Amino acid sequence: MSREVKKEKSKKMNSYIKMLLFMALGGVIGGVGGYVSIYYEDGVAGMMGALSGWITKHVLIIMVVLTLIVLILCILCYWKSGMIIRSMEGQEDDELQDRMDKKFDFWGTVGVMVSNIGMCLGMIFLAFSFQLDSKGAAGRMLYCAVLLIVCTAICGMYQVAMVKQIKQKDPMKRGEASDIHFQRDFLASCDEAERKVIYMASYKTFMLMKTMLMLAIVIAMIGHLIWQTGLIAVILLGICYGLMTVTYGIYTVRLQKCRLDL
């Protein structure tokens, strides 16, 4: 028994040592990154300025290309999913049915990723059109805003159509994509295996975003220190990190208190 206690204490000490080593490693990496950024400040600033200027100059073309790519990919995903649904009609082979289900889920997931990333990139590129220091910049910003609206409408219509395809494949699914309670109603209509996939994917995403947001905060702080990029990025990222962590904690306590069997 005493040996087991000693082993347990040793493991705890090793955990503390590992944590300190990771902190030290992070400090070294941050210090090296900060030194390199300061040493090559002019070069990095020039490169970032050139990249920003190029995007600003061609932002209208970029928005047109982005909108077309999103449109083509959304149509492709919708068409592929529709073909799979039609091929599943009257299908009695369980193994083949499972394979078709996986293909349908794949194309649906790709479509959702494309639509969400398309809207996000559209907003990022629109921000580059806000520089009104040249002739015709106001018109360029207006055209980019219109293209963003078109891109967002395409993404939104695809997601509504995708939900209808899911309900066509499985009539037991509930919820309307335009309804404010869609997530709640759709999750309630999922079976246990589907919920497990959603929960596991959500937890892995949460853990990844904890690391990425903290890294983004550090990068934003370095950017403000060296290139005077402003504190707004640091503040917003900090708010997002805190809100995400607090929300996770609140729902964890609430679900444990209710003793829900997830």
TIPAMAR-728711 format. One line per field, with one value per residue (C-alpha): residue in three letters; x, y, z; residue number from 0; chain. Coordinates in pm, 1 decimal. Example, Ala and Ser with C-alpha at 12.3 -4.5 7.8 and 13.67 -1.06 7.14 Angstrom:
BEGIN
code: (ALA; SER)
u: (1230.0; 1367.0)
v: (-450.0; -106.0)
w: (780.0; 714.0)
pos: (0; 1)
unit: (A; A)
# end
This chain:
BEGIN
code: (MET; SER; ARG; GLU; VAL; LYS; LYS; GLU; LYS; SER; LYS; LYS; MET; ASN; SER; TYR; ILE; LYS; MET; LEU; LEU; PHE; MET; ALA; LEU; GLY; GLY; VAL; ILE; GLY; GLY; VAL; GLY; GLY; TYR; VAL; SER; ILE; TYR; TYR; GLU; ASP; GLY; VAL; ALA; GLY; MET; MET; GLY; ALA; LEU; SER; GLY; TRP; ILE; THR; LYS; HIS; VAL; LEU; ILE; ILE; MET; VAL; VAL; LEU; THR; LEU; ILE; VAL; LEU; ILE; LEU; CYS; ILE; LEU; CYS; TYR; TRP; LYS; SER; GLY; MET; ILE; ILE; ARG; SER; MET; GLU; GLY; GLN; GLU; ASP; ASP; GLU; LEU; GLN; ASP; ARG; MET; ASP; LYS; LYS; PHE; ASP; PHE; TRP; GLY; THR; VAL; GLY; VAL; MET; VAL; SER; ASN; ILE; GLY; MET; CYS; LEU; GLY; MET; ILE; PHE; LEU; ALA; PHE; SER; PHE; GLN; LEU; ASP; SER; LYS; GLY; ALA; ALA; GLY; ARG; MET; LEU; TYR; CYS; ALA; VAL; LEU; LEU; ILE; VAL; CYS; THR; ALA; ILE; CYS; GLY; MET; TYR; GLN; VAL; ALA; MET; VAL; LYS; GLN; ILE; LYS; GLN; LYS; ASP; PRO; MET; LYS; ARG; GLY; GLU; ALA; SER; ASP; ILE; HIS; PHE; GLN; ARG; ASP; PHE; LEU; ALA; SER; CYS; ASP; GLU; ALA; GLU; ARG; LYS; VAL; ILE; TYR; MET; ALA; SER; TYR; LYS; THR; PHE; MET; LEU; MET; LYS; THR; MET; LEU; MET; LEU; ALA; ILE; VAL; ILE; ALA; MET; ILE; GLY; HIS; LEU; ILE; TRP; GLN; THR; GLY; LEU; ILE; ALA; VAL; ILE; LEU; LEU; GLY; ILE; CYS; TYR; GLY; LEU; MET; THR; VAL; THR; TYR; GLY; ILE; TYR; THR; VAL; ARG; LEU; GLN; LYS; CYS; ARG; LEU; ASP; LEU)
u: (0.0; 283.0; 446.5; 124.8; 98.6; 458.9; 393.4; 85.0; 280.2; 555.1; 300.6; 161.1; 509.9; 581.1; 261.2; 374.2; 718.7; 570.0; 346.3; 643.4; 844.3; 560.8; 535.1; 910.2; 897.4; 614.6; 812.5; 1119.3; 915.7; 744.1; 1074.1; 1239.4; 935.3; 932.7; 1305.7; 1280.8; 980.3; 1162.7; 1488.4; 1309.7; 1045.4; 1094.7; 1099.4; 788.6; 605.0; 695.7; 580.5; 250.2; 200.1; 265.8; 25.5; -243.2; -197.8; -223.4; -542.1; -693.5; -613.7; -765.7; -1032.5; -1320.8; -1181.7; -1115.2; -1476.2; -1609.8; -1390.0; -1485.8; -1857.8; -1827.8; -1628.0; -1883.1; -2169.5; -2009.9; -1915.3; -2257.9; -2429.3; -2190.7; -2255.0; -2631.8; -2627.0; -2412.7; -2638.2; -2947.8; -2797.9; -2725.3; -3082.3; -3225.9; -2996.1; -3103.7; -3472.5; -3590.9; -3246.1; -3267.3; -2898.9; -2800.9; -2427.5; -2481.8; -2722.3; -2454.2; -2201.8; -2449.7; -2526.9; -2156.6; -2127.9; -2432.6; -2288.8; -1956.3; -2102.6; -2330.8; -2037.4; -1830.1; -2117.6; -2160.8; -1786.0; -1774.4; -2074.7; -1947.3; -1590.1; -1720.5; -1916.1; -1618.9; -1372.7; -1621.8; -1631.0; -1251.2; -1199.0; -1472.9; -1269.0; -985.2; -1220.4; -1271.6; -959.8; -1113.9; -786.8; -799.7; -1027.8; -1316.1; -1262.1; -1619.5; -1764.3; -1534.0; -1650.2; -2013.9; -1962.0; -1779.5; -2064.3; -2315.4; -2103.3; -2083.6; -2463.5; -2490.0; -2234.2; -2413.2; -2747.9; -2601.2; -2459.2; -2782.8; -2999.1; -2766.6; -2790.7; -3172.4; -3173.9; -2933.3; -3165.6; -3452.9; -3239.7; -3164.0; -3536.0; -3608.7; -3360.8; -3479.9; -3839.7; -3789.7; -3565.9; -3734.7; -3663.2; -3656.9; -3327.4; -3484.9; -3629.1; -3452.9; -3487.7; -3359.7; -3049.8; -3253.7; -3526.8; -3282.9; -3063.4; -3369.9; -3464.3; -3118.0; -3054.9; -2795.7; -2515.5; -2567.9; -2567.9; -2245.1; -2077.7; -2199.8; -2084.4; -1740.8; -1683.6; -1798.1; -1562.7; -1263.2; -1344.6; -1367.3; -1026.7; -869.5; -1021.7; -892.6; -539.1; -591.8; -757.7; -480.7; -221.1; -413.1; -417.9; -38.6; 9.9; -224.6; -28.7; 300.0; 143.4; 31.4; 373.5; 573.4; 343.9; 90.0; -201.0; -423.9; -574.8; -914.4; -797.4; -654.3; -971.9; -1209.5; -1008.0; -990.7; -1367.5; -1426.1; -1194.0; -1355.3; -1709.4; -1635.2; -1481.6; -1757.0; -2030.0; -1872.2; -1850.1; -2209.5; -2352.2; -2131.6; -2260.7; -2619.2; -2611.6; -2443.6; -2701.9; -2987.6; -2811.0; -2882.8; -2772.3; -2574.5)
v: (0.0; 237.3; 171.1; 261.1; 582.9; 670.5; 600.2; 820.9; 1103.0; 1059.6; 1087.7; 1406.7; 1556.4; 1456.0; 1632.5; 1954.7; 1926.2; 1868.1; 2171.8; 2388.0; 2255.9; 2333.9; 2685.9; 2732.0; 2605.4; 2844.3; 3129.6; 3041.1; 3017.6; 3347.3; 3514.9; 3390.2; 3490.2; 3836.6; 3884.9; 3775.4; 4002.0; 4302.0; 4223.6; 4187.3; 4447.7; 4651.7; 4345.6; 4189.3; 4523.0; 4578.2; 4231.6; 4271.7; 4615.0; 4483.1; 4193.4; 4422.6; 4664.8; 4386.3; 4246.9; 4596.0; 4661.1; 4333.5; 4285.6; 4318.3; 4041.8; 3829.3; 3873.4; 3775.0; 3462.5; 3372.2; 3406.0; 3189.2; 2921.3; 2910.5; 2889.3; 2605.8; 2405.1; 2447.6; 2332.6; 2037.0; 1929.9; 1967.3; 1770.2; 1492.8; 1464.2; 1453.4; 1173.5; 972.6; 1017.8; 900.0; 596.9; 504.1; 483.6; 123.8; 6.4; -303.0; -392.0; -269.9; -259.6; -55.0; 168.7; 242.1; 331.0; 564.4; 725.1; 796.2; 949.6; 1165.1; 1284.0; 1358.2; 1581.7; 1751.5; 1826.4; 1958.8; 2183.3; 2327.8; 2389.8; 2562.3; 2782.5; 2888.8; 2949.1; 3136.9; 3380.9; 3429.2; 3494.5; 3731.9; 3947.3; 3941.0; 4052.4; 4315.5; 4476.1; 4535.4; 4751.3; 4996.7; 5192.2; 5496.9; 5672.0; 5631.5; 5724.6; 5483.7; 5325.5; 5402.3; 5228.9; 4932.0; 4900.1; 4910.4; 4637.7; 4422.5; 4466.2; 4357.2; 4051.9; 3964.4; 3979.8; 3753.6; 3509.5; 3504.0; 3444.4; 3150.7; 2998.2; 3049.4; 2898.4; 2599.8; 2530.1; 2550.3; 2315.1; 2078.1; 2052.7; 1971.0; 1695.8; 1552.3; 1547.5; 1391.7; 1113.0; 1072.5; 1193.9; 1154.2; 1462.9; 1778.6; 2149.6; 2423.7; 2587.5; 2933.8; 2870.8; 3020.9; 2688.3; 2476.9; 2346.8; 2235.1; 2066.6; 1898.8; 1765.1; 1628.2; 1427.9; 1269.7; 917.9; 828.9; 754.5; 1084.9; 1277.8; 1109.1; 1218.2; 1575.9; 1585.1; 1439.4; 1674.0; 1971.1; 1882.8; 1836.6; 2170.3; 2334.8; 2201.9; 2311.5; 2659.9; 2705.3; 2664.7; 2863.3; 3158.3; 3179.4; 3167.2; 3435.1; 3658.9; 3628.4; 3708.2; 4007.7; 4134.3; 4102.5; 4277.9; 4566.5; 4586.4; 4591.4; 4724.0; 4919.0; 4717.9; 4832.4; 4672.0; 4592.9; 4253.2; 4157.6; 4265.8; 4088.4; 3766.5; 3777.2; 3826.7; 3534.1; 3310.0; 3404.0; 3372.2; 3029.8; 2901.3; 3042.5; 2907.0; 2562.1; 2570.5; 2687.6; 2417.8; 2152.4; 2241.5; 2266.0; 1928.0; 1761.6; 1913.9; 1788.2; 1449.3; 1422.2; 1099.1; 1224.2)
w: (0.0; 86.6; -251.2; -429.0; -228.3; -316.1; -684.3; -673.8; -510.2; -768.0; -1050.7; -898.8; -871.9; -1231.4; -1338.1; -1167.7; -1322.8; -1667.2; -1626.3; -1526.4; -1821.7; -2061.7; -1916.9; -1952.1; -2310.0; -2389.7; -2239.5; -2446.9; -2766.5; -2689.0; -2609.0; -2928.2; -3132.2; -2975.4; -3032.4; -3395.9; -3449.9; -3303.9; -3487.0; -3820.7; -3740.7; -4056.6; -4281.0; -4128.2; -4125.9; -4490.4; -4587.2; -4401.3; -4552.8; -4903.5; -4851.7; -4712.3; -5001.5; -5259.6; -5103.7; -5081.3; -5447.2; -5568.6; -5301.8; -5549.3; -5769.6; -5461.3; -5345.7; -5689.6; -5697.4; -5340.6; -5415.9; -5727.5; -5543.4; -5260.6; -5509.3; -5707.0; -5398.0; -5236.1; -5556.0; -5580.0; -5219.6; -5261.4; -5586.9; -5438.7; -5134.0; -5356.6; -5565.0; -5251.2; -5123.7; -5455.0; -5459.1; -5106.0; -5195.2; -5170.9; -5065.2; -4839.5; -4804.9; -4455.8; -4531.1; -4845.3; -4653.6; -4394.0; -4662.7; -4829.4; -4492.8; -4439.7; -4787.1; -4722.1; -4389.5; -4559.3; -4828.4; -4577.1; -4348.7; -4639.8; -4744.9; -4396.0; -4365.8; -4705.2; -4627.8; -4284.9; -4399.6; -4704.7; -4488.9; -4255.3; -4538.6; -4699.7; -4385.9; -4357.0; -4716.3; -4685.5; -4407.5; -4656.6; -4865.4; -4578.6; -4674.3; -4842.1; -4924.5; -5302.9; -5588.0; -5634.7; -5292.2; -5181.4; -5485.1; -5434.3; -5074.0; -5185.3; -5446.2; -5192.8; -4944.4; -5209.9; -5292.0; -4921.5; -4900.5; -5206.9; -5063.4; -4727.1; -4899.1; -5094.3; -4775.8; -4583.5; -4860.0; -4885.8; -4513.6; -4527.9; -4827.3; -4652.6; -4350.2; -4583.9; -4740.7; -4396.5; -4314.9; -4652.2; -4578.4; -4219.8; -4162.2; -3785.5; -3777.7; -3652.0; -3667.4; -3928.2; -4018.2; -4001.0; -3654.0; -3352.2; -3166.6; -3454.9; -3274.7; -2973.6; -3179.5; -3418.2; -3136.5; -2955.8; -3265.5; -3303.2; -3178.6; -2914.9; -3163.1; -3347.5; -3020.6; -2913.7; -3237.2; -3187.0; -2823.6; -2897.3; -3191.1; -2981.7; -2694.5; -2925.2; -3088.5; -2746.3; -2643.3; -2972.3; -2952.7; -2595.8; -2724.7; -3045.0; -2871.3; -2612.8; -2889.9; -3083.0; -2773.7; -2741.0; -3110.9; -3082.8; -2780.8; -2970.0; -3268.2; -3049.1; -2882.4; -3205.8; -3480.3; -3273.0; -3413.6; -3126.2; -2818.5; -2968.9; -3099.2; -2758.7; -2578.8; -2817.9; -2816.0; -2435.9; -2414.9; -2653.0; -2450.6; -2121.5; -2257.9; -2405.7; -2081.8; -1858.6; -2087.1; -2081.7; -1702.5; -1658.4; -1882.4; -1720.9; -1373.9; -1498.3; -1670.1; -1372.8; -1141.1; -1355.7; -1385.7; -1754.6; -1917.9; -2218.5)
pos: (0; 1; 2; 3; 4; 5; 6; 7; 8; 9; 10; 11; 12; 13; 14; 15; 16; 17; 18; 19; 20; 21; 22; 23; 24; 25; 26; 27; 28; 29; 30; 31; 32; 33; 34; 35; 36; 37; 38; 39; 40; 41; 42; 43; 44; 45; 46; 47; 48; 49; 50; 51; 52; 53; 54; 55; 56; 57; 58; 59; 60; 61; 62; 63; 64; 65; 66; 67; 68; 69; 70; 71; 72; 73; 74; 75; 76; 77; 78; 79; 80; 81; 82; 83; 84; 85; 86; 87; 88; 89; 90; 91; 92; 93; 94; 95; 96; 97; 98; 99; 100; 101; 102; 103; 104; 105; 106; 107; 108; 109; 110; 111; 112; 113; 114; 115; 116; 117; 118; 119; 120; 121; 122; 123; 124; 125; 126; 127; 128; 129; 130; 131; 132; 133; 134; 135; 136; 137; 138; 139; 140; 141; 142; 143; 144; 145; 146; 147; 148; 149; 150; 151; 152; 153; 154; 155; 156; 157; 158; 159; 160; 161; 162; 163; 164; 165; 166; 167; 168; 169; 170; 171; 172; 173; 174; 175; 176; 177; 178; 179; 180; 181; 182; 183; 184; 185; 186; 187; 188; 189; 190; 191; 192; 193; 194; 195; 196; 197; 198; 199; 200; 201; 202; 203; 204; 205; 206; 207; 208; 209; 210; 211; 212; 213; 214; 215; 216; 217; 218; 219; 220; 221; 222; 223; 224; 225; 226; 227; 228; 229; 230; 231; 232; 233; 234; 235; 236; 237; 238; 239; 240; 241; 242; 243; 244; 245; 246; 247; 248; 249; 250; 251; 252; 253; 254; 255; 256; 257; 258; 259; 260; 261)
unit: (A; A; A; A; A; A; A; A; A; A; A; A; A; A; A; A; A; A; A; A; A; A; A; A; A; A; A; A; A; A; A; A; A; A; A; A; A; A; A; A; A; A; A; A; A; A; A; A; A; A; A; A; A; A; A; A; A; A; A; A; A; A; A; A; A; A; A; A; A; A; A; A; A; A; A; A; A; A; A; A; A; A; A; A; A; A; A; A; A; A; A; A; A; A; A; A; A; A; A; A; A; A; A; A; A; A; A; A; A; A; A; A; A; A; A; A; A; A; A; A; A; A; A; A; A; A; A; A; A; A; A; A; A; A; A; A; A; A; A; A; A; A; A; A; A; A; A; A; A; A; A; A; A; A; A; A; A; A; A; A; A; A; A; A; A; A; A; A; A; A; A; A; A; A; A; A; A; A; A; A; A; A; A; A; A; A; A; A; A; A; A; A; A; A; A; A; A; A; A; A; A; A; A; A; A; A; A; A; A; A; A; A; A; A; A; A; A; A; A; A; A; A; A; A; A; A; A; A; A; A; A; A; A; A; A; A; A; A; A; A; A; A; A; A; A; A; A; A; A; A; A; A; A; A; A; A; A; A; A; A; A; A)
# end
